[in-house]
């Protein structure tokens, strides 16, 4: 479809690739004026993006043919063409369902792709890629991973695809149900995943008392919010004791930790500085610590990059 022609609408079904496959790509097309224009599994959508405030959009004609637009003031989607279920985006080794949510999301955060790739391929435990989902090995033989604030589970799917048994923790029941559906969409009817509707802070504290250990821990905490009991969460105040508990849960001989965030009050340097001091105290790791830090950025079609928060990856090498 020629999206530059405003007289033509976006298809209601994903477009077909030249080889007959369904278009399962994600692309950031343009951004500006506090919004972003995205191509999601063949569907052009327009939705809010605080990081695009104060910036100018580049492709005005493309915005006019968006099939769906989320109105933030009314908190509702407006569809020029019906958004039918059954759309997915390919995430490298797994796929994720995409659909409009009441909060203007699509069920997955594509800016995390580089982190999913890292979780699937980097500093893996010996033999982890030898036991893909639905193999005949025992779940107890798999390397263990923990995903906190796990949302709909893309990081969980990335780790399962690499051979991990994952504890998937999110306080919102609909998010956990969506993660179950994501696993099924990958053909994993009996995946090595513990789906847990639970408060991340409380779950981590209980795991410390149980003396459980994980090779990989992932967390994507919100900038602010409320737990199931109504207690306020503030990233700048509450993430540090949670990190301490997570460090107590890491294996000492080989581990990985991934922390991402979206708050102006905490950045990657704050987290790295804290971990550089806290890890030797809490974990006493063997080998040398390695860090990768930076900003998650999505490039649009004109080459500009839209900021999507920070990441900190840390692991130990013998």
C-alpha positions in Angstrom: 0.0 0.0 0.0 1.2 3.5 -0.8 0.8 5.3 2.6 1.8 8.6 1.1 -1.6 8.8 -0.8 -4.1 10.2 1.7 -7.0 9.0 -0.5 -6.3 5.4 0.3 -7.0 3.8 3.7 -5.0 1.2 5.6 -6.0 -2.4 5.1 -8.0 -4.1 7.9 -5.9 -7.2 7.6 -2.1 -7.4 7.7 -0.6 -6.9 4.3 1.2 -9.7 2.5 4.9 -9.8 1.9 6.2 -10.7 -1.6 6.8 -14.4 -0.5 3.2 -14.6 0.8 3.9 -14.2 4.5 1.8 -11.9 6.6 3.5 -8.6 7.4 4.6 -9.1 11.0 6.9 -6.1 11.3 7.0 -3.1 13.6 8.3 0.2 12.3 8.3 3.7 13.8 7.3 5.8 10.8 7.3 9.4 12.2 6.9 11.3 15.5 6.3 14.9 16.7 3.8 17.0 18.5 3.7 14.6 21.4 2.6 11.7 19.2 4.1 8.8 17.2 3.1 7.2 14.0 3.8 3.4 13.8 3.3 0.6 11.4 2.2 -2.4 13.4 1.7 -5.7 11.6 0.6 -3.8 8.5 -1.6 -1.3 10.4 -0.8 2.4 10.6 -1.5 3.8 14.1 -1.3 7.2 15.7 -0.9 7.4 19.5 0.6 9.6 22.2 4.3 9.8 23.0 5.5 12.2 25.7 9.1 11.9 24.4 7.9 13.5 21.1 6.7 16.7 22.8 8.2 19.9 21.3 9.3 18.1 18.1 7.9 18.5 14.6 6.5 15.6 12.5 8.1 15.1 9.1 5.6 13.1 7.1 2.2 14.9 7.3 0.5 12.9 4.6 1.2 9.6 6.3 -0.6 10.7 9.5 -3.8 11.4 7.5 -4.2 7.7 6.6 -3.7 6.2 10.0 -6.2 3.4 10.5 -6.3 3.9 14.3 -5.8 6.9 16.5 -5.8 7.0 20.3 -7.5 10.1 21.8 -5.8 10.8 25.1 -8.4 13.3 26.3 -11.2 10.9 25.7 -9.1 7.8 26.6 -10.4 5.9 23.6 -9.3 4.6 20.2 -10.9 5.8 17.0 -10.7 3.3 14.2 -11.2 4.3 10.6 -10.9 0.6 9.8 -11.9 -2.2 12.3 -8.9 -3.5 14.2 -9.5 -7.2 14.1 -7.8 -9.7 16.5 -5.1 -12.0 15.3 -2.2 -9.6 14.6 1.3 -10.3 15.7 4.8 -8.8 15.4 7.9 -10.9 15.0 10.4 -10.2 17.8 13.3 -12.5 16.9 12.8 -16.0 18.1 9.3 -15.5 19.2 6.3 -13.4 18.4 3.9 -11.2 20.4 0.2 -10.5 19.8 -0.7 -6.8 19.3 -4.0 -5.2 20.0 -5.4 -1.8 21.2 -5.6 -1.5 25.0 -7.7 1.0 27.0 -4.6 2.9 27.9 -3.3 3.6 24.4 -0.8 0.7 24.4 -0.6 -2.2 21.9 0.4 -5.0 24.2 4.1 -4.8 23.6 6.9 -2.3 23.8 8.9 -2.6 20.6 11.7 -0.3 21.9 12.8 -3.3 24.0 13.9 -5.3 21.0 17.6 -4.9 21.7 17.0 -6.2 25.3 15.1 -9.2 24.0 18.0 -10.0 21.7 20.4 -9.7 24.6 18.3 -12.0 26.8 18.2 -14.6 24.1 21.8 -14.6 23.1 24.2 -13.0 25.5 26.1 -14.6 28.5 23.8 -17.6 28.5 24.4 -20.4 31.0 26.0 -23.5 29.5 23.5 -25.7 27.7 20.5 -23.3 27.9 20.0 -23.3 24.2 19.8 -27.1 24.2 16.4 -27.3 25.8 13.8 -25.2 23.8 10.2 -25.2 24.9 8.3 -28.4 24.7 11.4 -30.5 24.8 11.3 -33.6 26.9 13.7 -32.4 29.6 12.5 -31.5 33.1 11.7 -27.9 34.0 13.9 -28.3 37.1 16.9 -28.8 34.8 16.5 -25.5 33.1 18.3 -22.3 34.1 15.9 -20.1 36.1 14.9 -16.5 35.3 12.7 -14.0 37.0 10.7 -11.3 35.2 9.3 -8.5 37.5 6.8 -6.0 36.4 6.5 -8.4 33.5 3.5 -6.8 31.7 2.4 -9.1 28.8 5.6 -11.0 28.8 7.8 -10.2 25.8 11.0 -10.6 28.0 9.5 -13.8 29.4 9.0 -15.1 25.9 12.6 -14.1 24.9 14.0 -16.1 27.9 11.7 -19.1 27.3 12.9 -19.2 23.7 16.5 -19.4 25.0 15.7 -22.3 27.2 15.0 -20.7 30.6 12.3 -21.6 33.1 10.7 -18.2 34.0 8.8 -16.8 37.0 6.6 -14.1 35.4 5.3 -11.6 38.0 2.9 -8.8 37.4 0.3 -7.3 39.8 -2.4 -6.9 37.0 -4.3 -10.1 36.3 -5.1 -9.0 32.7 -1.4 -8.6 31.9 -0.7 -12.1 33.2 -3.5 -13.5 31.1 -2.1 -11.7 28.1 1.3 -13.4 28.8 -0.4 -16.8 28.8 -2.0 -16.0 25.4 1.4 -14.9 24.1 2.9 -18.2 25.1 0.1 -20.1 23.3 0.6 -17.9 20.2 4.2 -19.2 20.0 2.9 -22.8 20.2 3.9 -23.3 23.8 0.9 -25.0 25.3 2.8 -26.1 28.4 5.6 -23.6 28.7 8.2 -23.6 31.5 6.6 -20.4 33.0 5.1 -19.7 36.4 2.5 -17.1 35.8 2.1 -15.1 39.0 -0.4 -12.3 39.8 1.6 -10.7 42.6 3.3 -7.6 43.8 6.9 -7.6 42.6 8.4 -6.2 45.8 6.6 -8.7 48.0 7.4 -11.6 45.7 11.1 -10.8 45.6 11.2 -10.5 49.4 9.5 -13.9 49.8 12.0 -15.4 47.4 14.8 -14.1 49.5 13.4 -15.8 52.5 13.0 -19.0 50.5 16.6 -18.8 49.5 15.8 -19.2 45.8 18.3 -18.3 43.2 18.1 -17.1 39.6 20.6 -16.9 36.7 18.7 -13.9 35.1 16.5 -11.2 36.6 14.7 -8.6 34.6 12.8 -5.6 35.9 11.0 -2.8 34.2 9.5 -0.9 37.1 7.2 2.1 36.5 8.1 5.6 37.4 5.2 5.8 39.8 2.0 3.8 40.6 0.2 1.8 43.3 0.5 -1.8 44.4 -2.4 -4.1 45.0 -2.7 -2.9 48.6 -2.8 0.7 47.5 0.7 1.6 48.7 2.3 4.2 46.5 5.3 3.3 44.4 7.9 5.9 43.5 10.9 4.7 41.4 13.4 7.1 42.8 12.6 6.0 46.4 11.5 2.3 46.1 13.7 0.8 43.4 16.8 0.5 45.5 15.6 -1.9 48.2 14.0 -4.0 45.4 17.3 -4.1 43.6 19.0 -5.2 46.9 16.6 -8.1 47.2 17.1 -9.1 43.5 20.9 -9.1 44.1 20.4 -11.6 46.9 18.5 -13.8 44.5 21.2 -13.9 41.9 23.5 -16.9 41.5 27.1 -15.9 42.4 28.8 -18.1 39.8 27.0 -16.8 36.8 24.2 -14.2 36.5 22.6 -11.5 34.4 20.5 -8.5 35.6 18.6 -6.2 33.3 17.0 -3.0 34.7 15.0 -0.6 32.5 13.1 2.6 33.4 11.3 5.6 32.1 11.6 8.2 34.9 13.4 11.6 34.7 14.3 11.1 38.4 16.5 8.0 37.8 18.8 7.3 34.9 21.2 4.6 33.8 24.2 6.2 35.5 22.3 6.2 38.9 21.5 2.5 38.5 25.0 1.5 37.3 26.7 3.5 40.2 24.4 1.8 42.7 25.0 -1.7 41.3 28.8 -1.3 41.1 28.8 -0.8 44.9 25.9 -3.1 45.8 26.7 -6.2 43.8 30.0 -7.0 45.5 28.3 -6.6 48.9 25.1 -8.5 48.2 26.2 -11.2 45.7 29.9 -11.6 46.1 30.2 -12.6 42.5 32.8 -14.8 41.0 34.5 -13.4 37.9 34.5 -9.8 36.6 31.4 -7.6 36.4 30.5 -6.3 33.0 28.1 -3.4 32.3 26.2 -2.2 29.2 24.2 1.0 29.7 22.4 3.5 27.6 19.1 4.8 26.2 16.5 2.8 24.3 15.9 4.7 21.1 13.6 3.9 18.1 14.7 5.2 14.7 12.0 6.6 12.4 12.0 6.5 8.6 13.9 9.8 8.4 16.6 8.5 10.7 15.6 10.5 13.8 15.6 8.6 17.1 12.8 8.7 19.7 13.9 8.2 23.3 12.2 5.4 25.2 14.0 5.3 28.5 17.2 3.8 29.9 18.6 0.3 30.2 21.3 -1.2 32.4 22.7 -4.7 31.7 25.1 -6.3 34.1 26.6 -9.8 34.1 29.7 -11.5 35.5 32.4 -13.2 33.5 34.9 -15.8 34.9 
